[in-house]
Amino acid sequence: MSIQPRLNRFDLSMIVISLVIGMGIFGSPSDVAVKAGNAWIFFGAWIFGGLVTLCGALTFAEIGARYPTTGGFYKVFSYCYHPAFAFMINWVLVISNASSVAAVALLGAEYINPILLPASLQNQVGTKLTTILTVLVLYVINFLGIKMSARAQNVLTIFKVVAVLVLCTAIFKSDATAPVVAAAPAQGGNMITAFGLSLVAVFFTYGGYQQTINFGGDIINAKTNIPKAIVFGISTVIALYLAINYAYYAVLGIGGLQQTHTLAAKLAGVIFGPTGYKITSILMFVSVLGYVNVNILANPRVYYAMAEDGILPQIFKRVNPKTQVQEFGMTVFVAAALIILFFVDSFSQMLKYVMFFDTIGLSLCALTIFILRKRTKDLDTSGIYTIKWFPLIPVIFILAYWFVTINIFITFKENPFAAFWCLAAYALGLGIYYLGARKPKTIQPE
């Protein structure tokens, strides 16, 4: 049974927003401020990052329109390069996604436990119990059907957007004036390096939207709705990010930003006073719910695509004809996240390298637009979305991400073997493919 389209443009727009707005925006601006050293570089990095992300969104919108298929982020590598290369890139991302789901769910439990649980469970056991329960509840919701999961995602995303807007109202409080806190100089040593290092955290916070193309087979009228949903979703995210960063700066100043990661708590305290902590805890937990839910929804699509190419067993292609749920694939992903949960500390170092994998994967995926344009010329007159300023838009995105990749190598200087292990992870994926994969089948775009 193949996947049938069930999601509309609004559903996908909410998925885009929730894929991007996770926990990062409530803490990473502090890291950007540390790397930037001053307000000009700080805001310049967020604005430039937003523009580059929009270029990426437009690029992925055309990729999604030209190649609308389930598990698109894997399939486009398989179609344009080779299934071995597709597996090499995606196997690390699938593992790191399960790891990040476990880690983020733990963080959400730490926020909400003081409100929900008695004092006797304010410990590691209570945190693990809440985390497991959270993942299982979302698993059950997703098991009820893709449309039910999408509705839950819509509610969580709308709540999250409203919460960000509420936090931005902190700038209208009479006592919300930036304290006089001296800003530390940029860590990079010079403006170019400081700017590049700032972009690492910025792009991490803007990332996630690329998974949208995994839903190509789930979207009604995919060739039209995927690009429109991506552009609307990313535009909304950019506006929200710039607004809340201005609120952070107005309330804390650049020096204050450098000294705390609990940014949402600071703004909530200005607005709600002593009850700000509880408000922040609820906000963080809802953000976690949205992040975990959208990953449970998205990642099994990659398994489906790998099974189509014969890399994974065909059971990963099984779809419930009534609910359109990949019951086996989703169960495997949730089980992996729960298993990793018990060893999440051992994955903490790996999670620091997620952005390294993302910059390489995203830039190489964006390069496929040049191959797709040649192979799908027949679609040029079909009314699908095409980038107006081609090839400038994808080139800006690709060069910016390569620039960030270089700066990530700079951050590896404390651990000279870090880059080696990252590249070794790709090599291991390539070895696994040739050891265990059956002869692949190349699926042409619809």
C-alpha positions as semicolon CSV with decimal commas, in nm:
position;residue;x (nm);y (nm);z (nm)
1;M;0,000;0,000;0,000
2;S;0,151;0,334;-0,105
3;I;0,112;0,660;0,081
4;Q;-0,188;0,867;-0,030
5;P;-0,206;1,249;-0,005
6;R;-0,386;1,364;0,311
7;L;-0,218;1,693;0,413
8;N;-0,319;2,036;0,281
9;R;-0,114;2,355;0,244
10;F;-0,199;2,481;0,595
11;D;-0,094;2,149;0,748
12;L;0,243;2,168;0,572
13;S;0,292;2,535;0,664
14;M;0,249;2,445;1,032
15;I;0,493;2,156;0,989
16;V;0,751;2,394;0,837
17;I;0,718;2,639;1,126
18;S;0,738;2,366;1,389
19;L;1,038;2,199;1,222
20;V;1,227;2,528;1,256
21;I;1,102;2,677;1,585
22;G;1,218;2,434;1,849
23;M;1,413;2,505;2,167
24;G;1,695;2,688;1,989
25;I;1,545;3,036;1,968
26;F;1,499;3,039;2,347
27;G;1,871;2,987;2,414
28;S;2,095;3,009;2,106
29;P;2,080;3,393;2,079
30;S;2,305;3,392;2,386
31;D;2,566;3,189;2,195
32;V;2,534;3,424;1,898
33;A;2,592;3,723;2,126
34;V;2,906;3,561;2,272
35;K;3,049;3,492;1,926
36;A;2,942;3,832;1,785
37;G;3,065;4,060;2,064
38;N;2,851;4,356;1,960
39;A;2,497;4,438;1,850
40;W;2,590;4,510;1,487
41;I;2,733;4,165;1,424
42;F;2,458;4,005;1,637
43;F;2,170;4,149;1,435
44;G;2,367;4,126;1,111
45;A;2,405;3,750;1,165
46;W;2,032;3,703;1,230
47;I;1,930;3,914;0,929
48;F;2,186;3,752;0,697
49;G;2,091;3,409;0,832
50;G;1,726;3,483;0,761
51;L;1,799;3,591;0,404
52;V;2,015;3,284;0,340
53;T;1,747;3,062;0,491
54;L;1,489;3,221;0,260
55;C;1,721;3,143;-0,034
56;G;1,740;2,786;0,093
57;A;1,364;2,770;0,136
58;L;1,309;2,888;-0,222
59;T;1,563;2,633;-0,346
60;F;1,404;2,346;-0,154
61;A;1,062;2,466;-0,268
62;E;1,160;2,406;-0,630
63;I;1,327;2,075;-0,540
64;G;1,004;1,968;-0,368
65;A;0,796;2,081;-0,666
66;R;1,014;1,899;-0,920
67;Y;1,053;1,586;-0,709
68;P;0,742;1,542;-0,488
69;T;0,795;1,204;-0,327
70;T;0,780;1,048;0,018
71;G;1,123;1,066;0,187
72;G;1,227;1,336;-0,055
73;F;1,541;1,442;0,131
74;Y;1,680;1,091;0,080
75;K;1,528;1,027;-0,264
76;V;1,667;1,341;-0,425
77;F;2,021;1,231;-0,333
78;S;1,947;0,885;-0,471
79;Y;1,803;1,023;-0,795
80;C;2,061;1,296;-0,861
81;Y;2,376;1,130;-0,722
82;H;2,361;0,763;-0,620
83;P;2,171;0,554;-0,361
84;A;2,502;0,485;-0,180
85;F;2,565;0,856;-0,143
86;A;2,205;0,908;-0,033
87;F;2,241;0,647;0,240
88;M;2,578;0,786;0,351
89;I;2,428;1,133;0,407
90;N;2,096;1,025;0,557
91;W;2,189;0,744;0,794
92;V;2,377;0,984;1,023
93;L;2,086;1,230;1,014
94;V;1,834;0,962;1,112
95;I;2,043;0,856;1,413
96;S;2,113;1,215;1,520
97;N;1,743;1,301;1,485
98;A;1,646;1,017;1,719
99;S;1,917;1,131;1,959
100;S;1,803;1,492;1,951
101;V;1,441;1,385;2,009
102;A;1,551;1,198;2,324
103;A;1,767;1,488;2,444
104;V;1,503;1,756;2,378
105;A;1,230;1,546;2,540
106;L;1,448;1,516;2,852
107;L;1,493;1,893;2,856
108;G;1,117;1,946;2,830
109;A;1,058;1,709;3,119
110;E;1,303;1,906;3,334
111;Y;1,102;2,222;3,267
112;I;0,756;2,077;3,337
113;N;0,828;1,837;3,625
114;P;0,838;2,106;3,898
115;I;0,482;2,198;3,800
116;L;0,339;1,848;3,744
117;L;0,512;1,611;3,984
118;P;0,543;1,593;4,364
119;A;0,874;1,668;4,537
120;S;0,951;1,297;4,570
121;L;0,978;1,270;4,190
122;Q;1,186;1,583;4,136
123;N;1,483;1,370;4,035
124;Q;1,632;1,179;3,742
125;V;1,373;0,901;3,771
126;G;1,085;1,149;3,751
127;T;1,247;1,319;3,452
128;K;1,284;0,989;3,267
129;L;0,926;0,889;3,347
130;T;0,786;1,218;3,215
131;T;1,003;1,193;2,904
132;I;0,891;0,838;2,826
133;L;0,526;0,927;2,884
134;T;0,555;1,233;2,659
135;V;0,705;1,034;2,371
136;L;0,452;0,752;2,409
137;V;0,151;0,989;2,415
138;L;0,271;1,154;2,092
139;Y;0,338;0,808;1,947
140;V;-0,025;0,709;2,014
141;I;-0,152;1,033;1,857
142;N;0,057;0,966;1,546
143;F;-0,065;0,604;1,542
144;L;-0,424;0,728;1,508
145;G;-0,349;0,868;1,165
146;I;-0,145;1,125;0,977
147;K;-0,438;1,368;0,972
148;M;-0,478;1,341;1,350
149;S;-0,105;1,397;1,392
150;A;-0,122;1,700;1,164
151;R;-0,411;1,847;1,365
152;A;-0,214;1,804;1,688
153;Q;0,085;1,965;1,518
154;N;-0,127;2,260;1,403
155;V;-0,247;2,326;1,758
156;L;0,102;2,299;1,905
157;T;0,249;2,526;1,638
158;I;-0,016;2,796;1,674
159;F;0,035;2,792;2,051
160;K;0,410;2,823;2,000
161;V;0,375;3,120;1,762
162;V;0,138;3,297;2,001
163;A;0,380;3,233;2,289
164;V;0,669;3,392;2,096
165;L;0,453;3,696;2,021
166;V;0,355;3,724;2,388
167;L;0,721;3,719;2,492
168;C;0,791;4,001;2,248
169;T;0,552;4,225;2,443
170;A;0,820;4,249;2,714
171;I;0,961;4,552;2,532
172;F;0,643;4,748;2,612
173;K;0,689;4,710;2,989
174;S;0,798;5,034;3,153
175;D;1,075;4,858;3,348
176;A;1,201;4,662;3,049
177;T;1,517;4,862;2,993
178;A;1,849;4,704;2,906
179;P;2,073;4,679;3,213
180;V;2,421;4,822;3,194
181;V;2,624;4,503;3,145
182;A;2,958;4,529;2,969
183;A;2,972;4,320;2,653
184;A;3,260;4,077;2,617
185;P;3,466;4,108;2,298
186;A;3,397;3,872;2,009
187;Q;3,551;3,528;2,048
188;G;3,656;3,512;1,687
189;G;3,924;3,780;1,719
190;N;3,820;3,967;1,402
191;M;3,489;4,072;1,249
192;I;3,482;3,814;0,968
193;T;3,558;3,521;1,198
194;A;3,316;3,653;1,462
195;F;3,046;3,681;1,196
196;G;3,114;3,330;1,066
197;L;3,111;3,175;1,413
198;S;2,787;3,361;1,492
199;L;2,625;3,203;1,187
200;V;2,685;2,850;1,319
201;A;2,429;2,901;1,598
202;V;2,205;3,114;1,374
203;F;2,179;2,851;1,100
204;F;2,123;2,581;1,362
205;T;1,827;2,781;1,493
206;Y;1,690;2,840;1,142
207;G;1,735;2,476;1,037
208;G;1,486;2,193;1,003
209;Y;1,267;2,308;0,714
210;Q;1,450;2,078;0,471
211;Q;1,257;1,782;0,614
212;T;0,945;1,928;0,453
213;I;1,031;1,760;0,123
214;N;1,000;1,422;0,300
215;F;0,621;1,472;0,285
216;G;0,596;1,497;-0,094
217;G;0,376;1,187;-0,115
218;D;0,150;1,307;0,170
219;I;0,063;1,651;0,028
220;I;-0,249;1,726;-0,174
221;N;-0,141;1,895;-0,499
222;A;0,224;1,870;-0,386
223;K;0,384;2,055;-0,679
224;T;0,191;2,370;-0,590
225;N;0,143;2,340;-0,215
226;I;0,499;2,243;-0,112
227;P;0,666;2,563;-0,239
228;K;0,387;2,791;-0,111
229;A;0,391;2,627;0,233
230;I;0,771;2,647;0,258
231;V;0,786;3,015;0,160
232;F;0,500;3,111;0,395
233;G;0,643;2,908;0,684
234;I;0,999;3,041;0,654
235;S;0,881;3,401;0,611
236;T;0,679;3,365;0,932
237;V;0,979;3,218;1,116
238;I;1,213;3,498;1,004
239;A;0,968;3,764;1,123
240;L;0,924;3,590;1,461
241;Y;1,298;3,540;1,510
242;L;1,386;3,902;1,435
243;A;1,107;4,023;1,666
244;I;1,206;3,808;1,964
245;N;1,577;3,883;1,920
246;Y;1,498;4,253;1,931
247;A;1,300;4,189;2,250
248;Y;1,595;4,002;2,403
249;Y;1,827;4,289;2,315
250;A;1,588;4,559;2,437
251;V;1,542;4,390;2,775
252;L;1,891;4,246;2,837
253;G;2,134;4,435;2,616
254;I;2,419;4,257;2,436
255;G;2,610;4,206;2,762
256;G;2,307;4,055;2,932
257;L;2,249;3,827;2,634
258;Q;2,602;3,694;2,668
259;Q;2,556;3,601;3,033
260;T;2,238;3,391;3,031
261;H;2,082;3,108;2,828
262;T;1,745;3,131;3,006
263;L;1,626;3,407;2,773
264;A;1,259;3,308;2,764
265;A;1,251;3,300;3,144
266;K;1,393;3,653;3,157
267;L;1,126;3,790;2,924
268;A;0,848;3,597;3,098
269;G;0,967;3,739;3,431
270;V;0,939;4,093;3,295
271;I;0,584;4,030;3,172
272;F;0,437;3,804;3,437
273;G;0,654;3,870;3,742
274;P;0,695;3,581;3,990
275;T;0,470;3,354;3,782
276;G;0,704;3,395;3,485
277;Y;0,886;3,072;3,567
278;K;0,568;2,864;3,535
279;I;0,474;3,040;3,211
280;T;0,820;2,969;3,073
281;S;0,803;2,604;3,179
282;I;0,476;2,556;2,993
283;L;0,615;2,739;2,687
284;M;0,927;2,520;2,681
285;F;0,725;2,202;2,723
286;V;0,490;2,290;2,436
287;S;0,792;2,365;2,217
288;V;0,928;2,022;2,306
289;L;0,594;1,857;2,223
290;G;0,590;2,021;1,882
291;Y;0,949;1,923;1,808
292;V;0,908;1,560;1,914
293;N;0,575;1,522;1,732
294;V;0,699;1,660;1,400
295;N;1,006;1,432;1,412
296;I;0,789;1,126;1,478
297;L;0,585;1,237;1,177
298;A;0,877;1,313;0,944
299;N;1,159;1,064;1,002
300;P;0,974;0,740;0,910
301;R;0,932;0,892;0,560
302;V;1,307;0,851;0,513
303;Y;1,278;0,483;0,608
304;Y;1,002;0,447;0,347
305;A;1,227;0,596;0,078
306;M;1,519;0,370;0,174
307;A;1,290;0,067;0,156
308;E;1,180;0,173;-0,193
309;D;1,546;0,164;-0,300
310;G;1,587;-0,180;-0,144
311;I;1,827;-0,059;0,126
312;L;1,589;-0,134;0,414
313;P;1,349;-0,434;0,437
314;Q;1,014;-0,388;0,263
315;I;0,833;-0,389;0,597
316;F;0,941;-0,023;0,629
317;K;0,716;0,053;0,330
318;R;0,404;-0,084;0,496
319;V;0,136;0,183;0,532
320;N;-0,199;0,141;0,706
321;P;-0,452;0,204;0,424
322;K;-0,701;0,376;0,658
323;T;-0,472;0,595;0,869
324;Q;-0,182;0,636;0,620
325;V;0,056;0,562;0,908
326;Q;0,388;0,381;0,860
327;E;0,325;0,178;1,172
328;F;0,645;-0,027;1,165
329;G;0,875;0,257;1,059
330;M;0,729;0,494;1,318
331;T;0,758;0,228;1,589
332;V;1,125;0,174;1,503
333;F;1,199;0,547;1,524
334;V;1,018;0,590;1,858
335;A;1,187;0,277;1,996
336;A;1,527;0,414;1,891
337;A;1,455;0,744;2,065
338;L;1,348;0,566;2,385
339;I;1,655;0,338;2,382
340;I;1,884;0,636;2,324
341;L;1,706;0,810;2,612
342;F;1,874;0,573;2,857
343;F;2,217;0,650;2,713
344;V;2,156;1,011;2,610
345;D;2,458;1,141;2,797
346;S;2,687;0,939;2,573
347;F;2,534;1,112;2,272
348;S;2,586;1,466;2,403
349;Q;2,918;1,506;2,221
350;M;2,770;1,375;1,897
351;L;2,485;1,622;1,914
352;K;2,740;1,905;1,907
353;Y;2,830;1,789;1,557
354;V;2,474;1,795;1,422
355;M;2,531;2,132;1,256
356;F;2,841;2,000;1,079
357;F;2,634;1,722;0,925
358;D;2,352;1,964;0,844
359;T;2,568;2,217;0,659
360;I;2,719;1,947;0,440
361;G;2,389;1,768;0,382
362;L;2,188;2,082;0,309
363;S;2,442;2,235;0,071
364;L;2,480;1,910;-0,124
365;C;2,102;1,870;-0,137
366;A;2,066;2,226;-0,267
367;L;2,314;2,143;-0,544
368;T;2,065;1,888;-0,679
369;I;1,852;2,172;-0,814
370;F;2,100;2,210;-1,102
371;I;2,071;1,841;-1,186
372;L;1,692;1,836;-1,146
373;R;1,652;2,133;-1,381
374;K;1,829;1,937;-1,654
375;R;1,649;1,607;-1,593
376;T;1,300;1,750;-1,551
377;K;1,290;2,013;-1,828
378;D;0,950;1,881;-1,927
379;L;0,807;2,027;-1,604
380;D;0,912;2,384;-1,689
381;T;0,586;2,448;-1,873
382;S;0,363;2,260;-1,627
383;G;0,304;2,555;-1,396
384;I;0,520;2,432;-1,106
385;Y;0,713;2,672;-0,886
386;T;1,053;2,780;-1,023
387;I;1,311;3,012;-0,867
388;K;1,298;3,352;-1,035
389;W;1,660;3,457;-0,973
390;F;1,823;3,129;-1,073
391;P;2,107;3,041;-1,023
392;L;2,180;3,331;-0,784
393;I;1,943;3,215;-0,509
394;P;2,080;2,859;-0,466
395;V;2,440;2,978;-0,512
396;I;2,402;3,226;-0,223
397;F;2,264;2,951;-0,002
398;I;2,533;2,697;-0,094
399;L;2,826;2,938;-0,052
400;A;2,693;3,064;0,281
401;Y;2,667;2,710;0,416
402;W;3,018;2,624;0,296
403;F;3,139;2,938;0,476
404;V;2,971;2,813;0,795
405;T;3,121;2,465;0,748
406;I;3,468;2,620;0,744
407;N;3,389;2,807;1,065
408;I;3,266;2,486;1,227
409;F;3,608;2,338;1,153
410;I;3,750;2,636;1,341
411;T;3,538;2,545;1,645
412;F;3,685;2,193;1,631
413;K;4,034;2,325;1,711
414;E;3,991;2,229;2,080
415;N;3,942;1,869;1,964
416;P;4,157;1,803;1,657
417;F;3,999;1,461;1,605
418;A;3,641;1,596;1,590
419;A;3,644;1,662;1,217
420;F;3,801;1,319;1,160
421;W;3,520;1,146;1,350
422;C;3,255;1,341;1,158
423;L;3,402;1,238;0,824
424;A;3,449;0,883;0,954
425;A;3,074;0,868;1,029
426;Y;3,004;0,932;0,660
427;A;3,259;0,670;0,556
428;L;3,101;0,417;0,793
429;G;2,761;0,483;0,635
430;L;2,909;0,417;0,292
431;G;3,056;0,090;0,417
432;I;2,726;-0,018;0,571
433;Y;2,550;0,048;0,242
434;Y;2,782;-0,170;0,034
435;L;2,790;-0,445;0,297
436;G;2,417;-0,476;0,353
437;A;2,220;-0,310;0,073
438;R;2,051;-0,501;-0,205
439;K;2,065;-0,383;-0,564
440;P;1,896;-0,040;-0,561
441;K;1,607;0,074;-0,774
442;T;1,605;0,428;-0,900
443;I;1,258;0,581;-0,879
444;Q;1,186;0,847;-1,137
445;P;1,005;1,163;-1,021
446;E;0,632;1,167;-1,080
